[in-house]
């Protein structure tokens, strides 16, 4: 196996890499197929050394060809092997046909798929549908996938879980729930976001020993955030540092009765290193904000209007946690947008924005899917009207649309959070866990990013580091279990991550 790369590719780009290897570097396609099959079989042997039987489920195309290579290797190793095909093998062509012929020449016949056959096997090899899937999974294909999922048998998916879209992570009706997935040549975008994170199980990568020159011929479409690289960008403090050199972050929000979100954002800003944090909220929230965190400063606002010179001391402004659609909230947002300091716009403020407010280059917007849908309102993705579901099923396209309309730096939160900054490829965060699906997590993120911006990190770097720290702190906090994880549980780990060399 090869170490995971940080480059992400579309299905089309992966096919281009395959073609470049075959046509320009003269590596036969069948040789690549045999390498893929060998990689999966080695993984099977290493992971399930006591298993004596496998069921290889084949469809069409090269994914099926990989399956027949695996079946042949298993037969030669003395395992009990059953192979089923959901297509007439006379329809196989090219390298997949060669793989079928090589397996069939050993004297073996296809079996009929059944629950009884499944019950008699130890491990299932999923070679049904590959990255070229362009349709909904229906009929017999859907039935086989659902029976496999219900069997609770370990499943190794070849290249991608069958039924998963390689570009988006969307499910084409039905999808294999893999125990592990071994993907080849390139990491596909959809494996890391939306439903991809649910379906792949343990994700492994093998580049099939392609020379580096192949990858030089095909640009990637996105990149993975890498904490080992990003933590080197954190600035150590000088011994002579004082608080006025470390940023003064203003956190604006918390409409009446909603002090929690603004408190979380403010404390996150402190924990990630801001020298000073001033909260602008309702006077009645002073006890809730300051009693447990006296390091915060409160500047009450009765009507949401802020004097023109009020935010002059701000090195960053976070606007949005705890805002509603009230006049007070709208006035507060208007004051923030008039400020010259860089801005992090989150939560309620996102729902008050309109397209006339952008594009601009001095802000970071951090929407989840629902907020992203509100920002795009009457637009369309792939011909479908915008709602949270269409955002999720087209996350890469959606963030590109958001960036084109609003400019600046966009974070599309969710499983496999995406970042779009000017003149950069989309970045995808591979960290985080479902325990972070709880109230206040987004407020903590906005506080971290605001703190980093206030400490004079560029908007692009602050966004990347902030998303990474937030997600990794969530992973560290979830060591005791994901269910019941609170946003405030992240604070001690945020501090640890901000001090990687301690």
Kinemage of the C-alpha trace (Angstrom):
@kinemage 1
@onewidth
@group {chain A} dominant
@subgroup {mainchain}
@vectorlist {calphas} color= white
{ca unk a 1} P 0.000 0.000 0.000
{ca unk a 2} L 1.071 3.580 -0.616
{ca unk a 3} L 0.669 6.519 1.759
{ca unk a 4} L -2.442 8.592 1.177
{ca unk a 5} L -1.868 11.549 -1.137
{ca unk a 6} L -3.455 14.926 -0.433
{ca unk a 7} L -4.725 15.406 -3.985
{ca unk a 8} L -8.366 14.704 -4.835
{ca unk a 9} L -9.650 13.908 -8.298
{ca unk a 10} L -12.937 13.649 -10.127
{ca unk a 11} L -13.997 10.395 -11.756
{ca unk a 12} L -13.199 11.858 -15.173
{ca unk a 13} L -9.734 12.959 -14.074
{ca unk a 14} L -9.087 9.501 -12.654
{ca unk a 15} L -10.016 7.953 -15.988
{ca unk a 16} L -7.620 10.389 -17.630
{ca unk a 17} L -4.844 9.210 -15.316
{ca unk a 18} L -5.661 5.631 -16.254
{ca unk a 19} L -5.541 6.475 -19.961
{ca unk a 20} L -2.278 8.389 -19.588
{ca unk a 21} L -0.693 5.401 -17.855
{ca unk a 22} L -1.871 3.053 -20.620
{ca unk a 23} L -1.354 5.179 -23.721
{ca unk a 24} L 1.623 7.369 -22.828
{ca unk a 25} L 3.492 5.260 -20.291
{ca unk a 26} L 2.687 1.977 -22.069
{ca unk a 27} L 1.412 0.125 -19.019
{ca unk a 28} L -1.160 -2.405 -20.292
{ca unk a 29} L -4.651 -1.904 -18.939
{ca unk a 30} L -4.886 -5.537 -17.952
{ca unk a 31} L -1.660 -5.175 -15.973
{ca unk a 32} L -3.229 -2.331 -13.997
{ca unk a 33} L -6.314 -4.474 -13.429
{ca unk a 34} L -4.197 -7.326 -12.119
{ca unk a 35} L -2.373 -4.951 -9.786
{ca unk a 36} L -5.707 -3.714 -8.448
{ca unk a 37} L -6.998 -7.230 -7.898
{ca unk a 38} L -3.775 -8.222 -6.174
{ca unk a 39} L -3.979 -5.200 -3.871
{ca unk a 40} L -7.518 -6.121 -2.805
{ca unk a 41} L -6.634 -9.769 -2.315
{ca unk a 42} L -3.625 -8.823 -0.166
{ca unk a 43} L -5.879 -6.586 1.924
{ca unk a 44} L -8.343 -9.451 2.322
{ca unk a 45} L -5.609 -11.844 3.466
{ca unk a 46} L -4.113 -9.346 5.905
{ca unk a 47} L -7.470 -8.327 7.369
{ca unk a 48} L -9.249 -11.695 7.431
{ca unk a 49} L -6.452 -14.311 7.680
{ca unk a 50} L -8.781 -16.963 9.127
{ca unk a 51} L -11.481 -16.589 6.476
{ca unk a 52} L -11.794 -19.567 4.154
{ca unk a 53} L -14.532 -18.403 1.790
{ca unk a 54} L -15.389 -15.297 -0.194
{ca unk a 55} L -18.255 -14.228 -2.395
{ca unk a 56} L -17.229 -11.982 -5.299
{ca unk a 57} L -20.111 -9.937 -6.683
{ca unk a 58} L -19.390 -8.619 -10.187
{ca unk a 59} L -21.165 -6.146 -12.421
{ca unk a 60} L -19.849 -4.651 -15.642
{ca unk a 61} L -16.791 -2.729 -16.747
{ca unk a 62} L -13.368 -2.636 -15.157
{ca unk a 63} L -14.795 -2.890 -11.646
{ca unk a 64} L -16.089 -6.350 -12.545
{ca unk a 65} L -12.725 -7.167 -14.148
{ca unk a 66} L -11.026 -6.413 -10.824
{ca unk a 67} L -13.480 -8.811 -9.216
{ca unk a 68} L -12.579 -11.669 -11.549
{ca unk a 69} L -8.872 -11.089 -10.876
{ca unk a 70} L -9.576 -11.306 -7.138
{ca unk a 71} L -11.606 -14.478 -7.627
{ca unk a 72} L -8.788 -16.129 -9.579
{ca unk a 73} L -6.214 -15.234 -6.925
{ca unk a 74} L -8.485 -16.608 -4.212
{ca unk a 75} L -9.048 -19.858 -6.151
{ca unk a 76} L -5.313 -20.341 -6.623
{ca unk a 77} L -4.782 -19.718 -2.898
{ca unk a 78} L -7.120 -22.614 -2.104
{ca unk a 79} L -10.030 -20.598 -0.773
{ca unk a 80} L -13.652 -21.484 -1.304
{ca unk a 81} L -14.796 -18.936 -3.873
{ca unk a 82} L -18.208 -18.162 -5.315
{ca unk a 83} L -18.663 -15.572 -8.049
{ca unk a 84} L -21.945 -13.993 -9.121
{ca unk a 85} L -22.523 -11.640 -12.034
{ca unk a 86} L -25.466 -9.289 -12.462
{ca unk a 87} L -24.912 -9.066 -16.209
{ca unk a 88} L -24.562 -11.574 -19.022
{ca unk a 89} L -20.784 -12.066 -19.238
{ca unk a 90} L -21.040 -12.048 -23.035
{ca unk a 91} L -21.485 -8.274 -22.661
{ca unk a 92} L -18.075 -7.840 -21.046
{ca unk a 93} L -15.450 -6.170 -23.217
{ca unk a 94} L -11.785 -5.217 -23.130
{ca unk a 95} L -9.727 -5.964 -20.046
{ca unk a 96} L -12.801 -7.000 -18.060
{ca unk a 97} L -13.447 -9.693 -20.676
{ca unk a 98} L -9.841 -10.920 -20.357
{ca unk a 99} L -10.184 -11.123 -16.584
{ca unk a 100} L -13.392 -13.113 -16.890
{ca unk a 101} L -11.808 -15.492 -19.388
{ca unk a 102} L -8.758 -16.043 -17.170
{ca unk a 103} L -10.942 -16.905 -14.201
{ca unk a 104} L -13.363 -19.022 -16.251
{ca unk a 105} L -10.483 -20.930 -17.862
{ca unk a 106} L -9.716 -22.465 -14.471
{ca unk a 107} L -12.927 -24.424 -14.904
{ca unk a 108} L -15.157 -22.394 -12.612
{ca unk a 109} L -18.763 -21.393 -13.176
{ca unk a 110} L -20.831 -18.474 -11.981
{ca unk a 111} L -23.248 -19.006 -9.103
{ca unk a 112} L -26.739 -17.616 -8.657
{ca unk a 113} L -26.976 -14.962 -5.981
{ca unk a 114} L -29.058 -15.990 -2.962
{ca unk a 115} L -29.330 -15.377 0.743
{ca unk a 116} L -28.229 -18.971 1.334
{ca unk a 117} L -25.068 -18.387 -0.701
{ca unk a 118} L -24.388 -15.216 1.246
{ca unk a 119} L -24.857 -16.968 4.584
{ca unk a 120} L -22.195 -19.529 3.674
{ca unk a 121} L -19.481 -16.982 2.940
{ca unk a 122} L -17.100 -15.194 5.278
{ca unk a 123} L -16.330 -12.022 3.307
{ca unk a 124} L -18.044 -10.287 0.373
{ca unk a 125} L -16.082 -8.562 -2.394
{ca unk a 126} L -18.098 -5.708 -3.888
{ca unk a 127} L -17.137 -5.334 -7.563
{ca unk a 128} L -20.582 -4.387 -8.812
{ca unk a 129} L -20.467 -0.721 -9.812
{ca unk a 130} L -17.463 1.539 -10.199
{ca unk a 131} L -16.783 5.254 -10.565
{ca unk a 132} L -18.486 5.454 -13.941
{ca unk a 133} L -21.970 5.107 -12.442
{ca unk a 134} L -24.371 7.446 -14.288
{ca unk a 135} L -27.773 6.104 -13.247
{ca unk a 136} L -29.943 5.282 -10.280
{ca unk a 137} L -29.411 1.827 -8.813
{ca unk a 138} L -32.655 -0.071 -9.275
{ca unk a 139} L -34.122 -3.527 -9.777
{ca unk a 140} L -31.912 -6.558 -9.186
{ca unk a 141} L -28.895 -4.351 -8.478
{ca unk a 142} L -30.713 -2.598 -5.657
{ca unk a 143} L -32.023 -5.886 -4.261
{ca unk a 144} L -28.556 -7.465 -4.170
{ca unk a 145} L -27.054 -4.423 -2.473
{ca unk a 146} L -29.756 -4.339 0.189
{ca unk a 147} L -29.435 -8.074 0.900
{ca unk a 148} L -25.663 -7.717 1.285
{ca unk a 149} L -26.096 -4.767 3.653
{ca unk a 150} L -28.599 -6.647 5.804
{ca unk a 151} L -26.366 -9.710 6.035
{ca unk a 152} L -23.823 -7.934 8.262
{ca unk a 153} L -21.060 -9.784 6.421
{ca unk a 154} L -17.734 -7.927 6.109
{ca unk a 155} L -17.628 -6.207 2.720
{ca unk a 156} L -14.554 -5.024 0.829
{ca unk a 157} L -15.497 -2.547 -1.889
{ca unk a 158} L -13.294 -2.397 -4.969
{ca unk a 159} L -12.364 1.225 -5.752
{ca unk a 160} L -15.673 2.671 -4.463
{ca unk a 161} L -18.762 1.354 -2.672
{ca unk a 162} L -21.258 0.406 -5.370
{ca unk a 163} L -23.942 3.063 -5.705
{ca unk a 164} L -21.843 5.974 -4.416
{ca unk a 165} L -21.158 8.936 -6.722
{ca unk a 166} L -17.409 9.398 -6.987
{ca unk a 167} L -17.677 13.153 -7.535
{ca unk a 168} L -20.246 14.194 -4.936
{ca unk a 169} L -20.603 11.499 -2.278
{ca unk a 170} L -24.314 11.262 -3.127
{ca unk a 171} L -26.105 7.909 -3.150
{ca unk a 172} L -27.646 6.777 -6.430
{ca unk a 173} L -30.680 5.212 -4.771
{ca unk a 174} L -28.907 2.318 -3.033
{ca unk a 175} L -25.330 1.880 -1.894
{ca unk a 176} L -23.082 -0.767 -0.388
{ca unk a 177} L -22.162 -0.151 3.235
{ca unk a 178} L -18.548 -1.269 3.037
{ca unk a 179} L -16.404 -2.444 5.907
{ca unk a 180} L -13.386 -1.243 3.947
{ca unk a 181} L -12.800 0.352 0.568
{ca unk a 182} L -9.586 0.083 -1.413
{ca unk a 183} L -9.458 2.825 -4.026
{ca unk a 184} L -6.967 2.966 -6.875
{ca unk a 185} L -4.860 5.431 -8.876
{ca unk a 186} L -6.401 8.554 -7.253
{ca unk a 187} L -8.493 9.539 -4.284
{ca unk a 188} L -11.951 10.496 -5.503
{ca unk a 189} L -13.649 13.615 -4.128
{ca unk a 190} L -16.888 11.893 -3.189
{ca unk a 191} L -15.191 9.413 -0.850
{ca unk a 192} L -14.573 12.187 1.673
{ca unk a 193} L -17.806 14.154 1.840
{ca unk a 194} L -21.588 13.795 2.153
{ca unk a 195} L -22.532 10.076 2.285
{ca unk a 196} L -19.056 8.969 1.268
{ca unk a 197} L -17.946 9.178 4.885
{ca unk a 198} L -20.771 6.787 5.863
{ca unk a 199} L -20.277 4.187 3.142
{ca unk a 200} L -16.552 3.573 2.759
{ca unk a 201} L -15.653 2.107 6.122
{ca unk a 202} L -11.878 2.020 6.402
{ca unk a 203} L -10.543 3.844 3.343
{ca unk a 204} L -7.289 2.605 1.812
{ca unk a 205} L -5.378 3.772 -1.253
{ca unk a 206} L -3.067 2.126 -3.773
{ca unk a 207} L -1.626 4.008 -6.741
{ca unk a 208} L -0.912 0.716 -8.560
{ca unk a 209} L 2.762 1.736 -8.795
{ca unk a 210} L 2.096 4.419 -11.384
{ca unk a 211} L 5.104 6.645 -12.081
{ca unk a 212} L 4.926 10.225 -10.813
{ca unk a 213} L 4.990 11.462 -14.396
{ca unk a 214} L 1.431 10.218 -14.853
{ca unk a 215} L 0.187 12.581 -12.162
{ca unk a 216} L 2.127 15.491 -13.637
{ca unk a 217} L -0.072 15.202 -16.728
{ca unk a 218} L -3.414 15.560 -14.936
{ca unk a 219} L -4.219 18.358 -12.446
{ca unk a 220} L -6.147 17.501 -9.314
{ca unk a 221} L -9.577 19.065 -8.638
{ca unk a 222} L -9.290 19.570 -4.859
{ca unk a 223} L -6.932 18.945 -1.969
{ca unk a 224} L -7.144 17.514 1.526
{ca unk a 225} L -6.267 19.643 4.510
{ca unk a 226} L -3.235 18.202 6.264
{ca unk a 227} L -2.686 19.115 9.912
{ca unk a 228} L 0.954 18.036 9.870
{ca unk a 229} L 1.569 20.721 7.259
{ca unk a 230} L -0.762 23.372 8.645
{ca unk a 231} L 0.541 23.254 12.203
{ca unk a 232} L 3.913 24.370 10.893
{ca unk a 233} L 2.215 27.635 9.899
{ca unk a 234} L 1.260 28.500 13.491
{ca unk a 235} L 3.248 31.436 14.801
{ca unk a 236} L 5.069 30.946 18.111
{ca unk a 237} L 4.702 33.858 20.492
{ca unk a 238} L 7.640 36.107 21.186
{ca unk a 239} L 8.730 36.391 24.807
{ca unk a 240} L 7.932 40.098 24.669
{ca unk a 241} L 4.352 39.629 23.386
{ca unk a 242} L 1.510 41.548 25.004
{ca unk a 243} L -2.239 41.346 24.524
{ca unk a 244} L -2.520 44.345 22.216
{ca unk a 245} L -0.240 42.607 19.731
{ca unk a 246} L -2.366 39.462 19.646
{ca unk a 247} L -5.564 40.786 18.167
{ca unk a 248} L -8.724 42.430 19.422
{ca unk a 249} L -11.674 40.394 18.195
{ca unk a 250} L -15.187 41.812 18.366
{ca unk a 251} L -17.953 39.192 18.544
{ca unk a 252} L -21.349 40.606 17.551
{ca unk a 253} L -24.581 38.725 18.189
{ca unk a 254} L -26.832 37.145 20.754
{ca unk a 255} L -30.285 38.574 20.241
{ca unk a 256} L -32.602 38.647 23.243
{ca unk a 257} L -32.657 35.344 25.114
{ca unk a 258} L -29.805 33.877 23.003
{ca unk a 259} L -26.521 34.502 24.837
{ca unk a 260} L -25.196 30.934 24.474
{ca unk a 261} L -23.980 31.087 20.879
{ca unk a 262} L -22.127 34.357 21.337
{ca unk a 263} L -20.511 33.093 24.541
{ca unk a 264} L -19.243 29.965 22.764
{ca unk a 265} L -17.789 31.991 19.887
{ca unk a 266} L -16.139 34.439 22.273
{ca unk a 267} L -14.526 31.799 24.466
{ca unk a 268} L -13.320 29.931 21.365
{ca unk a 269} L -11.620 33.151 20.241
{ca unk a 270} L -9.848 33.411 23.600
{ca unk a 271} L -8.839 29.744 23.629
{ca unk a 272} L -7.317 30.071 20.184
{ca unk a 273} L -5.111 32.947 21.229
{ca unk a 274} L -6.866 36.309 20.812
{ca unk a 275} L -5.370 38.941 23.101
{ca unk a 276} L -8.671 40.727 23.665
{ca unk a 277} L -12.274 39.751 22.973
{ca unk a 278} L -15.165 42.215 23.162
{ca unk a 279} L -18.736 40.951 22.931
{ca unk a 280} L -21.488 43.206 21.592
{ca unk a 281} L -24.872 41.944 22.720
{ca unk a 282} L -27.865 42.887 24.877
{ca unk a 283} L -27.145 44.266 28.329
{ca unk a 284} L -29.380 41.625 29.890
{ca unk a 285} L -26.909 38.945 28.766
{ca unk a 286} L -24.054 40.302 30.870
{ca unk a 287} L -24.393 37.761 33.655
{ca unk a 288} L -24.622 34.785 31.298
{ca unk a 289} L -21.622 35.997 29.310
{ca unk a 290} L -19.273 37.158 32.041
{ca unk a 291} L -20.043 35.075 35.121
{ca unk a 292} L -18.255 31.994 33.822
{ca unk a 293} L -15.715 33.768 31.632
{ca unk a 294} L -14.627 37.071 33.239
{ca unk a 295} L -11.844 37.476 30.667
{ca unk a 296} L -14.462 38.642 28.157
{ca unk a 297} L -15.470 42.277 27.776
{ca unk a 298} L -19.098 43.259 27.116
{ca unk a 299} L -20.250 46.336 25.241
{ca unk a 300} L -24.066 46.401 25.264
{ca unk a 301} L -26.105 47.758 22.372
{ca unk a 302} L -29.744 48.742 22.818
{ca unk a 303} L -30.736 49.054 19.163
{ca unk a 304} L -27.936 47.275 17.274
{ca unk a 305} L -26.571 50.487 15.779
{ca unk a 306} L -22.878 50.951 16.521
{ca unk a 307} L -21.050 54.295 16.360
{ca unk a 308} L -18.938 54.709 13.234
{ca unk a 309} L -15.702 54.627 15.223
{ca unk a 310} L -16.715 51.786 17.550
{ca unk a 311} L -15.079 48.986 15.575
{ca unk a 312} L -11.886 50.894 14.703
{ca unk a 313} L -9.964 48.906 17.311
{ca unk a 314} L -11.123 45.576 15.883
{ca unk a 315} L -8.552 43.406 14.128
{ca unk a 316} L -11.382 40.991 13.265
{ca unk a 317} L -15.160 40.976 13.613
{ca unk a 318} L -17.299 37.875 14.076
{ca unk a 319} L -20.946 38.573 13.297
{ca unk a 320} L -23.875 36.191 13.492
{ca unk a 321} L -24.005 33.793 16.452
{ca unk a 322} L -27.408 34.132 18.068
{ca unk a 323} L -28.831 36.644 15.579
{ca unk a 324} L -32.461 36.554 14.444
{ca unk a 325} L -34.379 38.525 11.834
{ca unk a 326} L -35.199 41.335 14.312
{ca unk a 327} L -34.401 44.997 13.638
{ca unk a 328} L -31.697 44.796 16.327
{ca unk a 329} L -29.983 41.926 14.489
{ca unk a 330} L -30.278 43.645 11.116
{ca unk a 331} L -28.796 46.854 12.505
{ca unk a 332} L -25.907 44.949 14.053
{ca unk a 333} L -25.134 43.229 10.743
{ca unk a 334} L -25.248 46.545 8.888
{ca unk a 335} L -22.747 48.020 11.339
{ca unk a 336} L -20.445 45.042 10.910
{ca unk a 337} L -20.526 45.207 7.115
{ca unk a 338} L -19.547 48.890 7.211
{ca unk a 339} L -16.466 48.064 9.277
{ca unk a 340} L -13.092 47.928 7.511
{ca unk a 341} L -11.812 45.018 9.625
{ca unk a 342} L -11.995 41.496 8.159
{ca unk a 343} L -15.225 39.732 9.024
{ca unk a 344} L -16.356 36.200 9.798
{ca unk a 345} L -20.055 35.897 8.990
{ca unk a 346} L -21.902 32.965 10.531
{ca unk a 347} L -25.250 31.632 11.723
{ca unk a 348} L -28.091 34.174 11.866
{ca unk a 349} L -26.118 36.776 9.918
{ca unk a 350} L -25.937 34.454 6.930
{ca unk a 351} L -29.716 34.363 6.713
{ca unk a 352} L -29.831 38.165 6.734
{ca unk a 353} L -27.358 38.543 3.872
{ca unk a 354} L -28.466 39.043 0.303
{ca unk a 355} L -26.602 38.901 -2.976
{ca unk a 356} L -26.286 42.674 -3.080
{ca unk a 357} L -23.939 42.428 -0.074
{ca unk a 358} L -21.333 40.615 -2.185
{ca unk a 359} L -19.012 39.852 -3.693
{ca unk a 360} L -16.327 41.180 -1.377
{ca unk a 361} L -12.876 39.985 -0.431
{ca unk a 362} L -12.748 40.895 3.268
{ca unk a 363} L -14.942 38.207 4.752
{ca unk a 364} L -15.269 34.504 5.549
{ca unk a 365} L -18.742 32.966 5.256
{ca unk a 366} L -19.309 29.708 7.155
{ca unk a 367} L -22.702 28.257 6.136
{ca unk a 368} L -24.047 24.790 6.751
{ca unk a 369} L -26.256 23.308 4.035
{ca unk a 370} L -29.434 25.073 5.142
{ca unk a 371} L -27.740 28.444 5.362
{ca unk a 372} L -26.049 27.864 2.002
{ca unk a 373} L -29.466 27.216 0.460
{ca unk a 374} L -30.733 30.508 1.884
{ca unk a 375} L -27.723 32.361 0.466
{ca unk a 376} L -28.398 30.944 -3.000
{ca unk a 377} L -32.224 31.173 -2.655
{ca unk a 378} L -33.671 31.313 -6.196
{ca unk a 379} L -30.648 29.793 -7.930
{ca unk a 380} L -30.428 26.227 -9.165
{ca unk a 381} L -27.893 23.408 -8.891
{ca unk a 382} L -28.006 20.896 -11.717
{ca unk a 383} L -31.427 22.192 -12.724
{ca unk a 384} L -32.926 21.585 -9.268
{ca unk a 385} L -34.253 24.338 -7.023
{ca unk a 386} L -31.976 25.041 -4.074
{ca unk a 387} L -32.654 23.487 -0.711
{ca unk a 388} L -30.446 21.835 1.896
{ca unk a 389} L -30.717 18.454 0.149
{ca unk a 390} L -29.541 19.804 -3.218
{ca unk a 391} L -26.659 21.596 -1.487
{ca unk a 392} L -25.586 18.319 0.109
{ca unk a 393} L -25.859 16.307 -3.073
{ca unk a 394} L -23.763 18.863 -4.994
{ca unk a 395} L -21.392 20.217 -2.369
{ca unk a 396} L -18.496 21.048 -4.679
{ca unk a 397} L -20.737 22.806 -7.185
{ca unk a 398} L -22.568 24.604 -4.386
{ca unk a 399} L -19.451 26.090 -2.815
{ca unk a 400} L -18.270 27.281 -6.222
{ca unk a 401} L -21.610 29.052 -6.724
{ca unk a 402} L -21.404 30.620 -3.269
{ca unk a 403} L -17.908 31.877 -3.976
{ca unk a 404} L -18.869 33.337 -7.331
{ca unk a 405} L -21.753 35.274 -5.753
{ca unk a 406} L -20.230 36.349 -2.444
{ca unk a 407} L -16.471 36.258 -3.032
{ca unk a 408} L -14.066 36.089 -0.117
{ca unk a 409} L -13.590 32.769 1.605
{ca unk a 410} L -16.377 30.194 1.945
{ca unk a 411} L -16.600 27.280 4.370
{ca unk a 412} L -19.378 24.829 3.520
{ca unk a 413} L -19.722 22.954 6.783
{ca unk a 414} L -20.740 19.322 7.153
{ca unk a 415} L -19.155 15.905 6.827
{ca unk a 416} L -16.063 16.655 4.774
{ca unk a 417} L -16.239 20.436 5.201
{ca unk a 418} L -15.160 22.333 2.090
{ca unk a 419} L -13.207 25.582 1.813
{ca unk a 420} L -13.088 27.819 -1.246
{ca unk a 421} L -10.633 30.727 -1.242
{ca unk a 422} L -9.707 33.029 -4.138
{ca unk a 423} L -7.329 31.538 -6.695
{ca unk a 424} L -7.108 28.229 -4.823
{ca unk a 425} L -8.473 24.751 -5.369
{ca unk a 426} L -11.265 23.668 -3.077
{ca unk a 427} L -9.891 22.213 0.143
{ca unk a 428} L -11.601 19.370 1.985
{ca unk a 429} L -11.235 18.712 5.709
{ca unk a 430} L -10.854 14.966 6.433
{ca unk a 431} L -11.200 15.418 10.194
{ca unk a 432} L -14.279 15.626 12.419
{ca unk a 433} L -16.967 13.200 13.555
{ca unk a 434} L -20.763 12.941 13.849
{ca unk a 435} L -20.596 13.845 17.542
{ca unk a 436} L -20.038 17.393 16.318
{ca unk a 437} L -23.606 17.511 15.019
{ca unk a 438} L -24.731 19.417 18.082
{ca unk a 439} L -25.703 22.970 18.990
{ca unk a 440} L -22.955 25.559 19.130
{ca unk a 441} L -20.264 23.783 17.120
{ca unk a 442} L -20.449 26.321 14.305
{ca unk a 443} L -20.182 29.192 16.783
{ca unk a 444} L -16.946 27.712 18.098
{ca unk a 445} L -15.595 27.527 14.543
{ca unk a 446} L -16.381 31.177 13.835
{ca unk a 447} L -14.637 32.175 17.056
{ca unk a 448} L -11.487 30.230 16.145
{ca unk a 449} L -11.300 31.665 12.629
{ca unk a 450} L -11.987 35.164 13.940
{ca unk a 451} L -9.220 34.798 16.502
{ca unk a 452} L -6.691 33.683 13.888
{ca unk a 453} L -7.635 36.528 11.562
{ca unk a 454} L -7.323 38.927 14.482
{ca unk a 455} L -3.815 37.601 15.128
{ca unk a 456} L -2.842 38.652 11.601
{ca unk a 457} L -3.100 35.334 9.799
{ca unk a 458} L -4.323 35.801 6.243
{ca unk a 459} L -7.991 35.067 5.685
{ca unk a 460} L -7.117 32.021 3.598
{ca unk a 461} L -4.690 30.553 6.136
{ca unk a 462} L -6.888 31.408 9.114
{ca unk a 463} L -9.794 29.639 7.466
{ca unk a 464} L -7.799 26.491 6.681
{ca unk a 465} L -6.142 26.309 10.104
{ca unk a 466} L -9.384 27.182 11.886
{ca unk a 467} L -11.424 24.490 10.162
{ca unk a 468} L -8.663 21.971 10.831
{ca unk a 469} L -8.274 22.841 14.538
{ca unk a 470} L -12.034 22.837 15.053
{ca unk a 471} L -12.472 19.400 13.489
{ca unk a 472} L -9.455 17.854 15.189
{ca unk a 473} L -10.495 19.260 18.566
{ca unk a 474} L -13.838 17.565 17.960
{ca unk a 475} L -12.073 14.270 17.305
{ca unk a 476} L -9.990 14.618 20.451
{ca unk a 477} L -13.024 15.525 22.544
{ca unk a 478} L -14.917 12.513 21.159
{ca unk a 479} L -12.401 10.042 22.575
{ca unk a 480} L -14.896 9.310 25.328
{ca unk a 481} L -17.767 8.835 22.884
{ca unk a 482} L -19.471 10.846 20.173
{ca unk a 483} L -22.985 10.875 21.579
{ca unk a 484} L -23.400 13.716 24.044
{ca unk a 485} L -20.396 15.693 22.787
{ca unk a 486} L -20.829 19.398 23.571
{ca unk a 487} L -19.369 22.373 21.760
{ca unk a 488} L -17.738 23.564 24.974
{ca unk a 489} L -15.938 20.207 25.272
{ca unk a 490} L -13.629 21.382 22.475
{ca unk a 491} L -12.040 24.261 24.370
{ca unk a 492} L -9.204 22.437 26.120
{ca unk a 493} L -8.237 20.700 22.890
{ca unk a 494} L -8.317 23.922 20.883
{ca unk a 495} L -5.689 25.248 23.269
{ca unk a 496} L -3.590 22.101 22.855
{ca unk a 497} L -3.736 22.302 19.076
{ca unk a 498} L -2.752 25.972 19.114
{ca unk a 499} L 0.404 24.917 20.943
{ca unk a 500} L 1.728 22.031 18.823
{ca unk a 501} L 5.315 22.462 19.903
{ca unk a 502} L 4.699 22.490 23.650
